[in-house]
Amino acid sequence: MSSKKKLQIALIGAGRIGSSHAEIIDRRLHNAELVAVADPAPGAAARLADHLECDRIITDPAEVWADPGIDAVVIASPARFHTPLAESAARAGKHVFCEKPMALSIAEAERVIQAVKDSGVHLQVGFNRRWDRAFAAGRDAVDKGQIGEVQLMRSLTRDPGPWGGDPAKVPQWTIFYETLIHDFDTLLWLNPGARPVEVFAQADALVRPDARASGHLDTAVVTIRFDNGALAVAEANFNALYGYDIRGEVFGNKGMVTMGDVQKSNLKLFGAQGISADTWRLDTQEFADAYTAQFQHFTDACLGIRPFSAPTGRDARAALAVALAAIESVKHNAPVAVERIAAL
Ligand SMILES: NC(=O)c1ccc[n+]([C@@H]2O[C@H](COP(=O)([O-])OP(=O)(O)OC[C@H]3O[C@@H](n4cnc5c(N)ncnc54)[C@H](O)[C@@H]3O)[C@@H](O)[C@H]2O)c1
């Protein structure tokens, strides 16, 4: 593709994050164009397309596959549709950006990886923390040997409260498949070359104990042992009343790096009660620059301006294997060998 061309992108799934992604592509990228919005829900695609002045509204994604003018898709539908959509898009020759989780089983992950391999398109998965400046600098410090031998790691996701969701509408195991999957990818990525060996997970409904009996889980702690000896902890909770709290840490025999800050800026307000500071309340605010960087990378790679790096389908499969091991661990209240879930 010529570097003068703009990548023609269709959004599939015009919900909360899809709308934010579309706006970033439309307003912040100079070499990409949002040419279609697809969503089966009546009105969803039209609302977003109107807002962004995009002419093409689609309810059946098959229309996207058939259109030779569309180069790439951004998939932001609910998780259970990711595999069939990514597979069909790849087989239709479209480059694929797929929100996490790319798949809900190893067999599904293999289907997407195979389709991408067969068609030769690019596939990038939405692990946006890798594109955050602090997290990227943290990985750089690991690569430069500034942390030394990695011994302890930590990654946490505390979603902003008050949590107003309906437990009955949260698919089972969401805390592992959709929340902690970010932390699993982060931990694997911050410990390059190492394989996760064993996982032990505990989870509960502490935010909504009334929903415990129906299997709802909103709080979890997962420990991961790696084959280079590193021990990692990932934790999540749906209801951090003080804001959207995403942090990471790598500790080794030469030092430590910490990443992420719930505080929105270095502003501090001094008043009669003491000092106060604003905190992040939304992923779309805290990670706006990281989302932009991930789509810039995807666009540039699809246009051939720079080589494609990651996160790949195999990265998504590796994080999924840890999530599946964590689910298995909760079911049996016992450590689970990751190898039993998938060869990594
Ligand atoms: N990387 C991140 O930071 C991040 C943040 C939030 C959500 N997500 C992920 O993005 C995905 C969407 O999350 P959301 O919060 O925007 O959900 P949402 O429910 O707000 O939006 C989903 C949209 O997809 C549409 N849809 C349903 N079935 C579809 C299909 N078969 N094809 C196309 N569209 C379909 C729905 O009508 C809805 O408009 C989830 O997988 C979630 O885990 C990622």
The ligand as an SDF file (V2000), in Angstrom:
LIG
                    3D

 44 48  0  0  0  0  0  0  0  0999 V2000
   -9.1080   -2.3960   25.8700 N   0  0  0  0  0  0  0  0  0  0  0  0
   -9.9110   -1.7300   26.6680 C   0  0  0  0  0  0  0  0  0  0  0  0
   -9.4660   -0.8390   27.3730 O   0  0  0  0  0  0  0  0  0  0  0  0
  -11.3690   -2.0600   26.7090 C   0  0  0  0  0  0  0  0  0  0  0  0
  -12.2230   -1.2320   27.4400 C   0  0  0  0  0  0  0  0  0  0  0  0
  -13.5790   -1.5270   27.4560 C   0  0  0  0  0  0  0  0  0  0  0  0
  -14.0630   -2.6410   26.7670 C   0  0  0  0  0  0  0  0  0  0  0  0
  -13.2050   -3.4430   26.0960 N   0  0  0  0  0  0  0  0  0  0  0  0
  -13.6850   -4.6440   25.3800 C   0  0  0  0  0  0  0  0  0  0  0  0
  -14.4330   -4.2080   24.2500 O   0  0  0  0  0  0  0  0  0  0  0  0
  -15.5450   -5.0470   24.0200 C   0  0  0  0  0  0  0  0  0  0  0  0
  -16.8130   -4.1970   23.9860 C   0  0  0  0  0  0  0  0  0  0  0  0
  -16.9960   -3.6010   25.2430 O   0  0  0  0  0  0  0  0  0  0  0  0
  -18.0360   -2.3850   25.4460 P   0  0  0  0  0  0  0  0  0  0  0  0
  -17.9070   -1.9940   26.8760 O   0  0  0  0  0  0  0  0  0  0  0  0
  -17.8660   -1.3600   24.4120 O   0  0  0  0  0  0  0  0  0  0  0  0
  -19.4230   -3.1390   25.2160 O   0  0  0  0  0  0  0  0  0  0  0  0
  -20.8340   -2.4950   24.8090 P   0  0  0  0  0  0  0  0  0  0  0  0
  -21.8430   -3.4730   25.2760 O   0  0  0  0  0  0  0  0  0  0  0  0
  -20.9100   -1.0860   25.2790 O   0  0  0  0  0  0  0  0  0  0  0  0
  -20.8080   -2.4630   23.2210 O   0  0  0  0  0  0  0  0  0  0  0  0
  -20.8660   -3.5880   22.4220 C   0  0  0  0  0  0  0  0  0  0  0  0
  -21.5340   -3.2010   21.0960 C   0  0  0  0  0  0  0  0  0  0  0  0
  -21.4260   -4.3140   20.1970 O   0  0  0  0  0  0  0  0  0  0  0  0
  -22.6740   -4.4930   19.5480 C   0  0  0  0  0  0  0  0  0  0  0  0
  -22.8160   -5.8750   19.0990 N   0  0  0  0  0  0  0  0  0  0  0  0
  -23.4780   -6.8990   19.6830 C   0  0  0  0  0  0  0  0  0  0  0  0
  -23.3450   -8.0150   18.9300 N   0  0  0  0  0  0  0  0  0  0  0  0
  -22.5840   -7.6850   17.8660 C   0  0  0  0  0  0  0  0  0  0  0  0
  -22.1060   -8.4030   16.7480 C   0  0  0  0  0  0  0  0  0  0  0  0
  -22.3700   -9.6980   16.5870 N   0  0  0  0  0  0  0  0  0  0  0  0
  -21.3660   -7.7420   15.8370 N   0  0  0  0  0  0  0  0  0  0  0  0
  -21.0860   -6.4360   15.9920 C   0  0  0  0  0  0  0  0  0  0  0  0
  -21.5010   -5.7050   17.0490 N   0  0  0  0  0  0  0  0  0  0  0  0
  -22.2440   -6.3230   17.9690 C   0  0  0  0  0  0  0  0  0  0  0  0
  -23.6990   -4.0790   20.5740 C   0  0  0  0  0  0  0  0  0  0  0  0
  -24.9470   -3.7410   19.9450 O   0  0  0  0  0  0  0  0  0  0  0  0
  -23.0130   -2.8790   21.2330 C   0  0  0  0  0  0  0  0  0  0  0  0
  -23.3170   -1.6780   20.5580 O   0  0  0  0  0  0  0  0  0  0  0  0
  -15.5100   -6.0980   25.1260 C   0  0  0  0  0  0  0  0  0  0  0  0
  -14.8760   -7.2440   24.6390 O   0  0  0  0  0  0  0  0  0  0  0  0
  -14.6530   -5.4710   26.2110 C   0  0  0  0  0  0  0  0  0  0  0  0
  -13.9400   -6.4190   26.9780 O   0  0  0  0  0  0  0  0  0  0  0  0
  -11.8850   -3.1530   26.0380 C   0  0  0  0  0  0  0  0  0  0  0  0
  1  2  1  0
  2  3  2  0
  2  4  1  0
  4  5  1  0
  4 44  2  0
  5  6  2  0
  6  7  1  0
  7  8  2  0
  8  9  1  0
  8 44  1  0
  9 10  1  0
  9 42  1  0
 10 11  1  0
 11 12  1  0
 11 40  1  0
 12 13  1  0
 13 14  1  0
 14 15  2  0
 14 16  1  0
 14 17  1  0
 17 18  1  0
 18 19  2  0
 18 20  1  0
 18 21  1  0
 21 22  1  0
 22 23  1  0
 23 24  1  0
 23 38  1  0
 24 25  1  0
 25 26  1  0
 25 36  1  0
 26 27  1  0
 26 35  1  0
 27 28  2  0
 28 29  1  0
 29 30  1  0
 29 35  2  0
 30 31  1  0
 30 32  2  0
 32 33  1  0
 33 34  2  0
 34 35  1  0
 36 37  1  0
 36 38  1  0
 38 39  1  0
 40 41  1  0
 40 42  1  0
 42 43  1  0
M  CHG  2   8   1  16  -1
M  END
$$$$
